[in-house]
Structures are given as structure tokens and as C-alpha cells.
Amino acid sequence: MARSLVIVESPAKAKTINKYLGRSFTVKASIGHVMDLPKKTIGIRLPGEEEGGKKKKKSKAKKGGKKAKGQEKQAGKLISIDDEKIFEPTLQIIAGKGKVINDLRKAAHSADAVYLAGDPDREGEAISAHLALVLSKPARFIEQEPSVSRFKKKEARPEEPVKKEDETDSKKEVVAIDPKKIFRVTFNEITPKAIRAAFDKPRQVDSNLVDAQQARRVLDRIVGYKVSPILWDKVRRGLSAGRVQTVALRLIVEREMQIRAFVPQEYWTIHAMLDAGQPPLFEAKLFKHQGEDKIVASVSKAKWQVAGVAQKEKRRNPPPPFTTSKLQQAAYNRLRYTAKRTMSLAQKLYEGVELGDEGSVALITYMRTDSVHVSNDALIQVRELIPERFGSNYLPEKPNYYKSKKDAQEAHEAVRPTDAMRAPEDVRKYLDEDLFKLYQLIWQRFVASQMLPAI
């Protein structure tokens, strides 16, 4: 009996999922993206450039005027801004991914169905779309040639190209996979229940999400190719400009210019340190006043008295569970982890870590999210944990619900433990120090989010 093929991005994720799916499925990893823009050209249809990616060249008037006309006739057609395929990217198989794709094609050919189980975001959707393309249209895409960075030493040797014999063999074996048997499945956490729910309702690749990722990638390439050369010429060779950092740098520069243009104005505040004969000293502040010298002179020898004492109860509501940005901020403030380090550790916790006899277990939900939504199952579980572990006086009558920002994707959940009952100390012996600290931070934040306010 043929098995169904499941394709994920990483071997660690494949190992965890394979444990839950059983013998009817074969799980393989694409090891990240399989297609991207070309390395040596911009790979995007830009207005004003010739068909085929060549830039428009201005002809100089010379003696041979007739020759210039001849050259104009031979020049390719220029791409118009009204072109239907304007900004369309040219995708190629990433160098070195040919063997991985061939292995996936062989496995897909003998499978009943192919399930693309990439991460539930734009990048995961794009990877799934590209996998569907290289499986269903194998002859359409070529593999990039291995190359060495332009900033590396000349002595550096490029990777050895794939042997021609192997290429010939792979071409003979390539068979297009029927697109009707390719499906997309997503889940926010790698647990048996979430995976079963995803495979019960497979869908097609979401073209809107793919377009969103593609637009971002195209912007990255345009900014990088057009602005980076200016940096090399004006600042320093080797610098690169990015879609985000270029805009962020402008905001910083504009803010710095405002700071430098600011004209400071002198102002004073008056603080009176009062002694009632017994400690501690009491500080009184005068906020709104005019004529500082006169006020100081008149009150320095005056008798002071407390007119009234007001006592107020201050309540501090628990914070919501983590979104990606809040997790990065908290990890830096409390653990001094960079954003990159935090996301790398969170990726490992999401994909699964070895927990002794249990095998590979995913400890947190998907870590790229802007939502504070929590599933009902997770709420029920954490509300059982709080009175059992901390006491019933910490548990509110009803669950705490938090409002996400306006454009948040509520289909995603907040970053939380997949099992609230799995306390940090229960898994400490299986995790290295950094993984443990981050898991502890996520677990504590989630549990605290469902407690009563502090008074």
C-alpha cells in the first residue's frame, strides 16, 4: 500500500511530525526554500529595461551615424510600465537543492497524496507553492550555478558543479506529479490533535499569501540591487541596503536632525525635603510655579503640615501572552538574547527537542505571530494548572481575554507552551541553558496571563 508524502522545511520538524502521523505517511524535509531569484541578475521585469533583463543603453553619436541606427534596430524591446507582467520575478532552483528536489520527486511519484506542511505564514506558503511547482512542472525550472560572493577572495574556489552524468540520469527519471494530489496543511502547534485537525481539512495553496511573500522578496531585490551600489561608491565597499533598514535609517536620520535643531529652554522644579522628627524624610514637589527665587525664600523657613492623606488600591493587570515582537523584547531585557538568537531558540522549541523516552516533542506554538489569541483547549488546561500549582486565590472566575492589534492574524495563536502542564523544571534536564531560559520565560508569561491582577 502506497504511503502519503508529507513535506516540511526542516529535519527536526519532520522527526517530530513523523512520530504522530504513523506508518501511512512518509515525512521528508525540503531544508528551507527550494527556489529563489537568480544570483547573477536582478531576475525581475523592470520598466525601461530590455526583454531578457538587459539594461537600456544610451547610444553615443559618433562618425558612423548609420551604424548607431542599425544598433537601435537590433536592440530588444523595452519593458513598459503598463506591461502585464511588470515586476514578475524569474525563479530558479537554488544551487545545491537539485538532489533534495529529485529525492522529493521520487517519493511523490509513488505516493497516494502529497501534503505540503510548511510553516503557517508567508514564507511557509511560498515554500509550499514552490514545492508544488517543482513537483508538478519539473521541466520548467533550472538550477542555479554555484557561485562565490563578489566580496570573497579571488582564491576562493566555487563549489563543485553537479556531474553531467548525474544531471542526465535525473532528467530521465523526472516525472510530473499530478497537481490534483498535492495539498496544503497548516498547524500552529506540533501536537497530535493539531496535526489530525490539519490533515482532516487539507486545502490548496493560498495564492494571496504567496503573492505577499513574493512582493516582499521582489522589494528586497530591487532595493538591494539599486541602492547597494550607491553605498559602495559613496560610503564603503561591501555594505548592503535592505527593504527595511533603508527606511529605518531615514527615520533615524530625520529624528537626529530634529534633536539637533531643538532649542533648549531653561526650567526649574522645586523639591522640599521635610523632616517630621521621625524617619523617613518626606518629599514634596511644586509642579506649577513662577518666580523660583521668591518661592524658595518664602517657604524655606515656613512651617509645613500634611493637609490630607489619600490611600488608593493599585491594581496591576497580568500582561497578555507573547507575540513575536514582545517575546523578542522580553528575551533581550531579561536574558540579553538578540532578536536573532531568540528566534533561533524558539524555532528549536517549536520544531521539537528530545525529551528522553518521549522522543522529539514540540514545546511551544508557532513563534511568528502578532496575535494574543489562545485556543479554548489551552485556556481550559492552564485554568486547571493554576489552582493546582499556585492556589485557587490566583484564578479569576472567567478566563482573561486579550485584544490583538487591528491587523493581527487571529487564525494564529500567541506564543505559548503546547502543554501548560509541562513545567520548565520538568524539562530542564533535557534542554541546554539558553533553551531552558526561553521556555521558562514563555511558560511563565502564559500562566501569568490567566491569573488575577496583582494588588
C-alpha positions in Angstrom: 0.0 0.0 0.0 1.4 3.4 -1.0 2.0 6.0 1.6 1.2 9.7 1.6 4.1 12.1 1.4 4.4 15.0 3.8 7.0 17.7 3.1 8.1 20.1 5.8 11.0 22.6 5.9 13.4 21.1 8.5 14.6 17.6 9.5 13.8 18.4 13.2 10.2 19.2 12.4 10.0 16.1 10.1 11.2 13.9 13.0 8.6 15.3 15.4 5.7 15.1 13.0 6.6 11.6 11.8 6.1 10.3 15.4 2.4 11.5 15.4 1.4 10.5 11.8 2.2 6.8 11.8 3.1 4.3 9.1 0.7 5.6 6.5 2.8 8.7 6.0 6.4 9.4 4.9 7.8 12.7 6.2 10.6 14.4 4.3 12.3 17.9 4.6 13.0 20.4 1.9 15.6 22.0 4.2 14.2 25.5 3.7 13.5 27.3 0.4 13.9 25.4 -2.8 13.6 28.3 -5.3 14.7 31.9 -5.4 15.6 34.8 -7.7 18.8 34.3 -9.8 22.1 35.1 -8.2 23.8 36.9 -11.1 21.0 39.1 -12.4 18.2 41.0 -10.8 15.6 38.5 -12.1 12.7 40.9 -12.2 10.9 42.6 -15.1 11.6 46.3 -14.6 10.3 49.2 -16.7 12.8 50.7 -19.0 14.9 47.6 -19.4 15.1 45.3 -22.4 13.4 42.0 -22.6 15.7 39.4 -21.2 16.9 41.5 -18.3 19.3 43.8 -20.2 19.5 47.5 -19.2 18.7 50.2 -21.7 21.9 51.6 -23.1 22.2 55.2 -24.4 23.9 55.3 -27.8 26.5 58.0 -28.3 26.7 60.0 -31.5 29.8 59.1 -33.5 31.0 59.3 -37.1 29.1 56.2 -38.0 25.7 57.6 -37.6 24.1 54.9 -39.7 25.8 52.2 -37.5 24.0 53.7 -34.5 20.7 53.3 -36.2 21.5 49.7 -37.0 22.3 49.1 -33.4 18.9 50.6 -32.3 17.1 48.2 -34.6 18.9 45.2 -33.1 18.2 46.3 -29.5 15.5 44.4 -27.7 12.1 45.7 -26.9 11.9 47.8 -23.8 9.6 46.8 -21.0 6.7 49.3 -20.5 5.3 50.3 -17.1 2.0 49.1 -18.4 3.4 45.6 -19.1 1.0 42.9 -17.8 4.0 41.0 -16.3 5.7 44.1 -14.8 7.8 43.2 -11.7 7.3 39.5 -12.3 10.2 37.5 -10.9 12.2 34.8 -12.6 12.5 31.8 -10.2 15.3 29.2 -10.3 16.1 26.2 -8.2 18.6 27.2 -5.5 22.1 25.9 -6.2 22.7 22.6 -4.4 19.0 21.8 -4.0 18.8 19.6 -7.1 19.4 16.4 -5.1 16.8 17.3 -2.4 14.2 18.0 -5.1 14.9 14.8 -7.0 14.5 12.8 -3.8 11.2 14.5 -3.2 10.0 13.9 -6.8 10.8 10.2 -6.4 8.9 9.9 -3.2 6.0 12.0 -4.5 5.7 9.8 -7.7 4.9 6.7 -5.6 2.7 8.4 -3.0 -1.1 8.5 -3.0 -1.1 12.2 -2.0 1.4 14.9 -1.2 0.9 17.2 1.7 2.9 20.4 1.9 3.2 21.2 5.7 5.3 24.3 5.7 5.0 26.9 8.5 1.7 28.8 8.7 3.0 32.1 7.4 4.0 33.8 4.1 7.4 32.1 3.9 5.9 28.7 4.6 3.2 29.3 2.0 5.8 30.4 -0.6 7.9 27.3 0.1 4.8 25.1 -0.3 3.9 26.9 -3.6 7.5 26.5 -4.9 7.5 22.8 -4.0 4.2 22.3 -5.8 5.7 23.9 -8.9 8.9 21.9 -9.0 6.9 18.7 -8.5 4.1 19.4 -11.0 6.2 21.2 -13.6 9.7 19.7 -13.3 11.0 20.8 -16.8 10.1 24.5 -16.2 12.8 25.4 -13.7 16.6 25.2 -13.9 19.1 25.0 -11.0 21.4 27.9 -10.3 25.1 27.6 -10.8 27.1 27.6 -7.6 28.9 30.9 -7.2 31.3 32.7 -4.9 30.4 36.0 -3.3 31.9 39.0 -5.1 33.5 40.2 -1.8 35.3 36.9 -1.1 38.9 36.4 -2.0 39.8 35.5 -5.6 41.5 32.4 -4.4 38.2 31.0 -3.0 37.0 28.1 -5.1 33.4 27.7 -6.0 31.5 24.6 -5.1 32.0 21.7 -7.4 29.2 21.6 -10.0 27.0 18.5 -10.3 28.4 15.9 -12.7 26.8 15.8 -16.1 26.1 12.1 -15.8 24.0 12.7 -12.7 22.1 15.5 -14.4 21.3 13.2 -17.4 20.1 10.4 -15.1 17.9 12.8 -13.1 16.3 14.2 -16.2 15.4 10.7 -17.4 13.7 10.0 -14.1 11.8 13.3 -13.8 8.0 12.7 -13.9 5.4 15.4 -13.4 3.3 15.0 -10.3 -0.5 15.4 -10.8 -1.4 18.8 -9.1 -4.7 17.3 -8.0 -2.9 15.1 -5.5 -0.9 18.0 -3.9 -2.5 19.6 -0.8 -1.6 22.2 1.7 -1.9 21.6 5.5 -1.1 24.1 8.3 -1.0 23.9 12.1 0.1 26.4 14.8 1.5 23.7 17.1 3.0 20.3 16.6 0.7 18.2 18.7 -1.3 15.1 17.8 -4.6 16.9 18.0 -3.5 19.9 15.9 -1.9 17.7 13.2 -5.0 15.5 13.0 -7.2 18.6 12.6 -5.0 19.9 9.8 -5.0 16.6 7.8 -8.8 16.3 8.2 -9.2 19.6 6.3 -6.4 20.0 3.7 -6.6 22.9 1.3 -4.9 24.4 -1.8 -2.0 26.8 -1.6 -3.1 30.3 -0.7 -2.1 32.5 -3.7 -2.6 35.7 -1.7 -0.1 34.7 0.9 2.3 33.6 -1.8 1.9 37.0 -3.6 2.6 38.8 -0.3 5.9 36.9 0.2 6.8 37.4 -3.5 6.2 41.2 -3.2 8.4 41.4 -0.2 11.2 39.4 -1.9 10.9 41.5 -5.1 11.2 44.7 -3.0 14.3 43.2 -1.2 15.9 42.5 -4.5 15.1 45.9 -6.1 16.3 47.9 -3.1 19.4 45.7 -2.7 20.4 45.9 -6.4 19.6 49.6 -6.9 20.7 51.2 -3.6 23.7 49.0 -2.6 25.9 50.1 -5.5 25.4 53.7 -4.3 26.6 52.7 -0.8 29.7 51.0 -2.3 30.5 54.2 -4.3 29.7 56.8 -1.6 30.4 55.0 1.8 32.2 51.7 1.7 32.6 48.6 -0.4 30.7 45.6 0.9 27.8 47.4 2.5 24.2 46.4 1.6 20.9 48.2 1.6 17.7 46.4 2.6 14.0 47.0 2.2 13.6 47.6 6.0 16.9 49.0 7.1 17.0 51.7 4.4 13.7 53.2 5.6 14.6 52.7 9.2 17.8 54.6 8.7 16.0 57.5 7.1 13.7 57.7 10.2 16.7 57.7 12.5 18.4 60.5 10.5 15.3 62.6 10.4 14.9 62.2 14.2 18.5 63.1 14.8 18.1 66.2 12.7 15.1 67.2 14.8 17.1 66.7 18.0 20.0 68.8 16.7 17.6 71.6 15.7 15.9 71.6 19.1 16.4 74.9 21.1 16.5 74.1 24.8 14.7 76.3 27.3 15.7 76.6 30.9 13.2 75.5 33.6 13.3 74.6 37.3 11.4 72.4 39.7 11.2 72.8 43.4 11.5 69.9 45.8 11.1 70.3 49.6 12.6 67.5 51.8 10.5 67.6 55.0 11.5 66.0 58.4 8.7 65.2 60.9 11.2 64.2 63.6 11.0 60.5 62.7 12.2 58.8 59.5 11.7 58.7 56.7 12.0 62.1 55.1 9.0 63.2 53.1 9.5 64.9 49.7 7.0 67.5 48.5 7.1 68.7 44.9 5.9 72.0 43.4 5.0 71.5 39.8 3.4 74.7 38.5 5.1 77.9 39.7 6.6 81.2 38.6 9.4 83.2 40.3 11.5 80.4 41.8 13.7 82.7 44.0 10.8 84.3 45.7 9.1 81.0 46.4 12.3 79.4 47.8 12.9 82.4 50.1 9.3 82.4 51.4 9.0 78.7 52.2 12.5 77.9 53.4 11.6 79.0 57.0 7.9 78.2 56.9 6.1 75.6 58.9 4.7 72.7 56.9 1.8 70.4 57.6 0.1 67.5 55.9 -3.3 68.6 54.8 -4.6 65.1 53.9 -3.7 61.5 53.3 -5.3 59.5 50.5 -4.8 55.8 50.2 -5.6 54.1 46.8 -5.6 50.5 45.8 -3.4 50.0 42.8 -4.1 47.0 40.5 -1.7 45.6 38.0 -3.3 43.5 35.4 -1.4 40.5 34.0 0.2 41.0 30.6 -1.1 39.1 27.6 0.8 36.1 26.3 3.7 36.8 23.9 3.5 37.9 20.3 6.8 37.7 18.4 7.8 41.3 19.0 7.0 41.1 22.7 8.9 37.9 23.1 12.0 39.4 21.4 11.8 42.5 23.7 11.4 40.4 26.9 14.1 38.0 25.9 16.5 40.9 25.4 15.5 42.8 28.6 15.6 39.8 30.8 18.0 37.3 29.2 20.1 39.6 26.9 19.3 37.5 23.9 19.4 39.2 20.5 16.3 39.0 18.3 18.1 36.6 16.0 19.1 34.4 18.9 15.6 34.4 20.4 14.0 33.3 17.1 16.6 30.6 16.6 16.0 29.1 20.0 12.2 29.5 19.6 12.4 27.7 16.3 14.0 24.7 18.0 11.3 24.7 20.8 8.6 24.8 18.1 10.1 22.1 15.9 10.8 19.7 18.7 13.5 18.7 21.2 14.4 15.3 22.5 12.8 14.5 25.9 14.2 11.1 26.8 11.8 8.3 26.3 9.1 10.6 24.8 11.3 11.3 21.8 11.1 14.6 19.9 8.4 16.9 21.4 7.4 20.4 20.3 7.3 22.6 23.4 5.8 25.9 22.1 3.4 27.0 19.4 4.5 28.8 16.2 6.7 31.7 17.2 6.0 34.1 14.4 2.7 35.7 15.3 1.1 39.1 16.0 -1.9 37.7 17.8 -2.6 37.2 21.5 -5.4 34.8 20.8 -5.4 31.5 22.8 -7.3 28.3 22.0 -10.1 27.1 24.3 -8.2 23.9 25.0 -5.2 25.8 26.2 -7.3 28.0 28.4 -9.0 25.0 30.0 -5.7 23.4 30.7 -4.0 26.4 32.2 -7.1 27.1 34.4 -6.7 23.6 35.8 -3.0 24.2 36.4 -3.2 27.5 38.3 -5.3 26.3 41.4 -3.4 23.0 41.5 0.0 24.6 41.4 -0.4 28.1 42.9 -3.8 28.1 44.7 -7.4 28.9 43.9 -7.0 32.5 45.1 -4.9 33.2 41.9 -7.6 32.1 39.5 -10.2 34.5 38.1 -13.8 33.5 37.8 -13.6 33.7 34.0 -10.7 33.4 31.6 -8.8 36.5 30.7 -9.2 37.5 27.1 -6.9 40.0 25.3 -7.5 42.1 22.3 -5.0 41.8 19.5 -3.9 44.8 17.4 -6.1 45.9 14.5 -4.5 43.9 11.6 -3.4 40.8 13.6 -4.0 37.4 12.1 -6.4 35.8 14.5 -6.0 32.4 12.8 -2.7 32.3 14.6 -2.3 31.9 18.3 0.0 33.7 20.7 3.4 32.1 21.6 2.6 29.7 24.4 3.6 26.2 25.7 1.9 23.4 23.8 1.3 21.7 27.2 1.0 24.1 30.2 1.3 21.1 32.5 4.8 20.6 31.2 6.6 23.0 33.7 10.1 24.3 33.0 11.6 22.3 35.7 10.2 19.1 34.2 12.2 19.5 31.0 15.3 21.3 32.4 17.5 18.2 32.3 16.8 17.8 28.5 17.4 21.4 27.5 20.6 23.5 27.3 20.7 26.6 29.4 19.5 29.0 26.7 16.6 26.9 25.6 15.5 26.3 29.2 15.6 30.1 30.0 13.5 30.9 26.9 11.0 28.1 27.5 10.7 29.2 31.2 10.0 32.8 30.0 7.3 31.7 27.6 5.7 29.3 30.1 5.7 31.9 33.0 4.2 34.6 30.8 1.4 32.4 29.6 0.4 31.1 33.0 0.6 34.6 34.5 -1.7 35.9 31.7 -4.6 33.8 33.1 -4.1 34.9 36.8 -5.9 37.6 38.8 -4.5 41.1 38.8 -1.7 41.9 41.4 -2.8 44.4 44.1 
